[in-house]
Amino acid sequence: MIVVVTGMVGLDKKSYLENVCQLAAEGGKDVLLCNVGDQMYAEAPDIPPGKILDIPMKRLSSLRRSVFKDIIAKAQKRPNMIVNTHATFRWRHGLFPAVDFDQMRQLKADMYLCIIDGIVPLHLRLVDEHAVEHSLKDLIVWREEEIIGTEMLCKGVDEAVPFYCLARGAKVQTTETFYGLVFERQVKRAYLSFPMTAVGDMEDVQRNILEFRQLMKQSFICFDPGDLEEAYLPEKARRAGEKGLDYVEAAALGRKVRLDLNEVKQVERDINSQTYARDFMLIDQADMIISFIPTLDDGRAAISSGVERELQHAHEAAKEVYVIWTASQSPSVFITQTATEVFDNTAGAAEFFEKRGYVREIKC
């Protein structure tokens, strides 16, 4: 199994993939991790750390091809390999590819996977670990370029090979999801749908949503929109502006950070449009959607326009559509007519999935 993993700078992708390899080892899988960047530096010891993109493009290309030649040779001898690389680079040379199509065809990867993260943790890692000048707008653009570049690479090399986009994880790393995509391909993939922004300050509702997310992740390979948190930033910017502040306070990686208010305002439309497009993309790469509609304190159903649109998109994409409707009021016809099944509690849904044989075996 050969997996090509891409993702923009600032992800700390190497440590994430090392955790994946550790998880695989615990499951009896021998996985060779090839970090293209590290191998390029090892082959050119005269280049100082962090300066490899400053060298002439001709030498950069030659170095990369030499490293990939070695990786291709190793791939023929190892049962499982993860190739940690980039699809694109944006540097002083402008935007340019980070791989060569002829070598990717020789590699014959079984899967392409683009790792993404929120702009706040990306910003913090770049400030801490990389001398890369950037704005929040830059991070938004780089992330989108890497996703599109990886998908085009995958489809350009082999249309039959699967491509996935996976968030690194906001509070808990998604290494088990990664492992499932690679080594448990028989397990159903589910997109988890639930209200987010509108119920952000409701502790009881948030607790119920968290319980739903944790339970579903025990049974399925889950694409969870909550694994990438940044949709709250525009609302925070609005509140900060009302208070006369020139910054927005956010939290990531266990720390608090102050972001420039104007920068956050400049990316509001980008955050909203990327959230919209990304969630639909995650639905398209899943087998089903499971939507949890919690109950508000007044007994009403906490269904958002975003959840309704996700359900409609999944229905039109011919996905299985499951709704857990916990409120006493009946769901509308627009829910019942597009849903495969509607449940009134999470336990009922879990029992249904188990009877259908959808529940994955728990690893000892």
C-alpha positions in Angstrom: 0.0 0.0 0.0 1.6 3.3 -1.2 0.1 6.5 0.1 1.1 9.9 -1.1 0.4 12.5 1.6 0.5 16.2 0.8 -0.2 19.4 2.8 1.1 22.9 3.0 3.9 24.1 5.2 2.9 24.7 8.8 1.1 21.4 9.4 3.8 19.6 11.3 2.9 16.7 9.0 6.0 14.7 9.9 5.1 14.2 13.5 1.4 13.5 12.5 2.6 10.8 10.1 5.0 9.3 12.7 2.0 8.9 14.9 0.1 7.2 12.1 3.1 4.8 11.6 3.1 4.0 15.3 -0.6 3.3 15.2 0.0 1.0 12.2 2.8 -0.8 14.0 0.4 -1.5 16.9 -1.9 -3.0 14.4 0.8 -5.3 13.0 1.5 -3.2 9.9 5.0 -2.3 8.8 5.0 1.2 7.3 8.0 3.0 5.9 7.7 6.8 6.2 9.6 8.7 3.5 9.9 12.4 4.3 10.9 14.0 0.9 12.1 17.2 2.5 14.4 15.5 5.0 15.8 13.3 2.2 16.5 16.3 0.0 18.4 18.0 2.8 20.3 14.8 3.5 21.4 14.6 -0.1 22.5 18.2 -0.1 24.2 18.9 3.2 25.5 22.3 2.0 22.0 23.7 2.1 21.1 25.3 5.5 17.9 24.3 7.2 14.9 26.2 5.8 16.7 27.4 2.7 16.1 24.7 0.2 13.5 26.6 -1.7 15.9 29.5 -2.2 18.3 27.4 -4.4 18.0 27.6 -8.2 15.0 25.8 -9.6 17.2 23.6 -11.8 19.1 22.2 -8.7 15.9 21.9 -6.7 14.3 19.8 -9.4 17.4 17.6 -9.7 17.5 17.0 -6.0 13.8 16.2 -5.9 14.0 13.7 -8.8 17.0 12.0 -7.2 15.1 11.5 -3.9 12.0 10.3 -5.7 14.1 7.8 -7.7 15.3 6.3 -4.4 11.7 6.3 -3.0 10.4 4.5 -6.1 13.1 1.8 -5.7 12.2 1.3 -2.0 8.5 1.1 -2.8 9.1 -2.1 -4.7 10.6 -3.8 -1.6 8.3 -2.6 1.2 4.6 -3.7 1.8 3.5 -0.3 3.0 4.9 3.2 2.4 3.8 6.8 3.2 5.4 9.4 1.0 5.3 12.8 2.8 5.6 15.5 0.2 3.9 18.6 -1.1 1.8 19.0 -4.3 2.7 22.7 -4.7 5.1 25.3 -3.4 4.5 29.1 -3.4 7.8 30.8 -2.8 9.9 33.6 -4.3 9.8 31.7 -7.6 6.0 32.0 -7.5 3.6 29.0 -7.5 5.3 25.8 -8.8 4.8 22.0 -8.6 6.6 20.0 -5.9 6.4 16.7 -7.8 7.0 15.3 -11.3 4.2 13.4 -13.1 6.4 10.9 -14.7 7.9 9.8 -11.4 4.4 9.7 -9.7 3.3 7.4 -12.5 6.3 5.1 -11.7 5.5 5.2 -8.0 2.0 3.9 -8.7 0.4 5.2 -5.4 -2.7 3.4 -4.1 -4.1 6.6 -2.5 -3.5 10.4 -2.4 -4.4 12.2 0.8 -4.2 15.9 1.4 -3.9 16.9 5.1 -5.3 20.3 6.1 -5.6 22.4 9.2 -7.2 25.7 10.4 -5.6 29.0 9.8 -5.0 29.7 13.5 -2.8 26.6 14.2 -1.1 27.1 10.9 -0.3 30.7 11.7 1.1 29.7 15.1 3.3 26.9 13.8 4.7 29.2 11.0 5.5 31.9 13.6 7.2 29.4 15.9 9.0 27.1 13.5 9.4 28.8 10.1 10.7 32.1 8.9 7.9 32.4 6.4 6.2 35.8 6.0 2.5 35.3 5.6 -0.9 36.8 6.2 -4.1 34.9 7.0 -5.1 35.4 3.4 -1.9 33.7 2.3 -2.8 30.7 4.5 -6.3 30.4 3.0 -4.9 30.6 -0.5 -2.0 28.1 0.1 -4.4 25.6 1.6 -6.8 25.7 -1.3 -3.9 25.5 -3.8 -2.6 22.4 -2.1 -6.0 20.6 -2.1 -6.6 21.4 -5.7 -3.1 20.5 -6.7 -3.2 17.2 -5.0 -6.6 16.3 -6.5 -5.3 17.2 -10.0 -2.1 15.2 -9.5 -4.1 12.2 -8.4 -6.6 12.3 -11.3 -3.8 13.1 -13.8 -1.8 10.1 -12.7 -4.6 7.6 -12.4 -8.4 8.3 -12.3 -9.1 5.1 -10.5 -6.9 5.9 -7.4 -8.9 7.5 -4.5 -8.2 11.0 -3.3 -9.2 12.2 0.2 -8.9 15.5 2.1 -8.5 15.1 5.8 -8.3 17.6 8.6 -5.3 17.2 11.0 -7.7 17.5 14.0 -8.5 20.5 16.2 -8.3 19.0 19.6 -7.6 15.3 18.9 -5.5 14.2 16.0 -7.3 12.3 13.2 -4.6 9.6 12.9 -7.2 6.8 13.5 -9.2 8.2 10.6 -6.1 8.1 8.4 -5.3 4.6 9.5 -8.9 3.5 8.6 -8.8 5.1 5.2 -5.6 3.2 4.4 -5.9 -0.1 6.1 -9.7 -0.6 6.8 -11.0 0.2 3.4 -14.0 -2.2 3.9 -15.3 0.1 6.7 -18.0 2.6 5.8 -17.0 6.2 5.6 -19.4 8.7 7.2 -19.7 12.5 7.1 -20.9 13.7 10.5 -23.4 16.6 10.3 -24.5 18.7 13.2 -25.1 22.4 14.1 -21.9 24.3 15.0 -21.9 28.1 15.1 -25.4 28.6 16.3 -25.0 26.4 19.3 -21.4 27.3 20.1 -22.2 28.8 23.5 -24.7 26.1 24.6 -22.8 23.7 26.9 -25.5 21.0 27.2 -26.0 20.9 23.4 -22.2 20.8 22.8 -21.9 17.9 25.2 -24.6 15.9 23.3 -22.9 16.7 20.0 -19.5 15.5 21.4 -21.0 12.3 22.6 -22.5 11.7 19.1 -19.2 12.4 17.4 -17.3 10.1 19.7 -19.8 7.2 19.3 -19.9 7.4 15.5 -16.1 7.4 15.3 -16.1 4.1 17.1 -18.1 2.5 14.3 -17.2 4.4 11.1 -14.3 6.2 9.4 -15.6 9.7 10.0 -15.1 13.0 8.2 -15.9 15.4 10.9 -16.3 19.2 10.1 -15.5 19.9 13.8 -11.9 18.7 13.2 -11.1 22.0 11.5 -12.2 25.0 13.6 -12.2 28.5 12.1 -15.8 29.2 11.1 -16.1 31.0 14.4 -13.6 33.7 13.5 -15.9 36.1 11.5 -18.4 36.3 14.4 -15.5 36.9 16.8 -14.3 39.7 14.5 -17.8 41.3 14.6 -17.9 41.2 18.4 -14.3 42.6 18.7 -15.2 45.4 16.3 -18.3 46.3 18.4 -16.0 46.5 21.5 -13.6 48.9 19.7 -10.8 46.3 19.7 -8.3 46.1 16.8 -7.6 42.4 17.4 -9.4 39.0 17.6 -8.5 36.6 20.4 -8.5 32.9 19.3 -7.1 29.7 20.7 -5.2 26.8 19.1 -2.5 24.3 20.1 -3.3 24.9 23.8 -2.5 28.6 23.5 -4.2 31.9 23.0 -3.3 34.2 20.2 -4.3 37.7 19.0 -5.0 38.1 15.3 -5.2 41.4 13.6 -8.9 42.4 13.3 -8.6 43.7 9.7 -6.8 40.5 8.6 -9.7 38.4 10.0 -12.2 40.6 8.3 -10.4 40.3 5.0 -10.7 36.5 5.0 -14.3 36.3 6.2 -15.7 35.5 2.7 -12.9 33.0 2.1 -13.6 31.2 5.3 -17.3 31.0 4.5 -16.8 29.9 0.9 -14.1 27.3 1.8 -16.3 25.9 4.6 -19.2 25.5 2.2 -17.1 23.9 -0.5 -15.0 21.7 1.9 -18.0 20.2 3.7 -19.6 19.2 0.4 -16.3 17.7 -0.7 -16.2 15.6 2.5 -19.7 14.4 1.9 -18.7 13.4 -1.7 -15.8 11.3 -0.4 -18.1 9.5 2.2 -20.5 6.6 1.8 -23.1 8.2 4.0 -24.1 11.2 6.0 -25.2 10.9 9.7 -26.8 14.1 11.0 -27.4 14.7 14.7 -30.1 17.3 15.4 -30.0 18.1 19.2 -32.7 19.6 21.3 -32.6 23.2 22.6 -33.6 24.1 26.1 -37.0 25.2 25.0 -37.6 21.8 23.3 -37.2 22.9 19.7 -34.9 21.1 17.3 -31.5 22.8 16.8 -31.4 22.4 13.1 -29.4 24.9 11.1 -29.6 25.9 7.5 -26.1 24.4 7.0 -27.2 21.0 8.2 -30.3 21.1 6.0 -28.2 22.0 2.9 -25.7 19.1 3.8 -28.6 16.7 4.0 -29.9 17.8 0.6 -26.5 17.6 -1.0 -26.0 14.1 0.3 -29.4 13.0 -0.9 -28.8 14.4 -4.4 -25.4 12.7 -4.5 -27.1 9.4 -3.9 -25.5 8.9 -0.4 -27.2 7.1 2.4 -28.8 9.7 4.6 -29.4 9.1 8.4 -30.9 11.6 10.7 -30.9 11.5 14.5 -33.8 13.8 15.5 -34.0 14.1 19.3 -36.7 16.8 19.6 -40.3 16.0 20.5 -41.6 18.1 17.5 -41.8 16.1 14.3 -39.2 16.7 11.6 -40.4 18.4 8.4 -41.2 16.6 5.2 -38.0 18.0 3.8 -36.1 15.9 6.3 -38.2 12.7 6.2 -38.5 12.6 2.4 -34.7 12.8 1.8 -33.6 10.5 4.7 -32.9 6.8 4.4 -33.8 6.5 8.1 -34.8 8.8 10.9 -34.0 7.9 14.6 -35.2 9.6 17.8 -32.0 8.9 19.7 -28.4 8.0 19.2 -28.7 4.5 20.7 -31.4 3.6 18.2 -29.1 4.7 15.3 -26.2 2.7 16.8 -28.4 -0.4 17.1 -29.6 0.0 13.5 -26.0 0.3 12.2 -24.9 -2.8 14.1 -27.8 -4.9 12.6 -26.8 -3.7 9.1 -23.2 -4.9 9.8 -21.9 -1.3 9.4 -20.1 -1.3 12.7 -16.3 -1.8 12.5 -14.6 -4.4 14.7 -12.9 -2.7 17.7 -9.1 -3.2 17.6 -7.8 -4.9 20.7 
